[in-house]
């Protein structure tokens, strides 16, 4: 398993949304940081990593610590920072399994649904005045039943005041083609066009990928991605990556 070592500055960014105990035992094990899909509840959470084919069983105490005793609730995606002992790593059914991981902190990832064109129209996310430019599509990938994007965009004074922008993703099956679909990213900033731009940042969103199961065909799916009307790239994902882990 790759060991992702973070500097203290990097950890501080990663754990902005959770409590953390960074100084007690982080020097006594390996540090791992990645994106995870969360299953389970109570003392029985299981985390499925986007990388390394990794399954993590965190200690209940560390889950309680970073969530102030609330557990993960309905949140199903997060970037998490943890400490583990190498002797607790094994391989089971082709996956690396890490037991007894001590979670140190992290941040929830906003999770929404993919939209059909009809749903996008009904929710008014295609209205020209509500669409703002995406500066750059940084990354797009599929894993554990979710499609994920990181985009760079500007935000306004309204957003800084607590109104969250939304990066919607509209799926259209390519007419007459199997195993192919088009994705349209729409950055809905929820502010007026003339609202003062405060700055630029990155937004990560996870999308429930169930809608992609409806793409005709049985092979991997080729996705053509647009940022509104601007071509942003292509992605090929396996249908197995669209399957959620047990418990979701």
Beta strands, then each sheet from edge to edge (+ up, - down):
strand 1: 30-39
strand 2: 46-49
strand 3: 54-58
strand 4: 77-84
strand 5: 89-92
strand 6: 95-108
strand 7: 110-113
strand 8: 115-116
strand 9: 131-132
strand 10: 136-143
strand 11: 146-156
strand 12: 166-173
strand 13: 180-188
strand 14: 197-208
strand 15: 221-227
strand 16: 230-237
sheet 1: 5+ 6- 3- 2+ 1- 4+
sheet 2: 7+ 14+ 11- 10+
sheet 3: 8+ 12+ 13- 9+
sheet 4: 8+ 12+ 13- 15- 16+
end
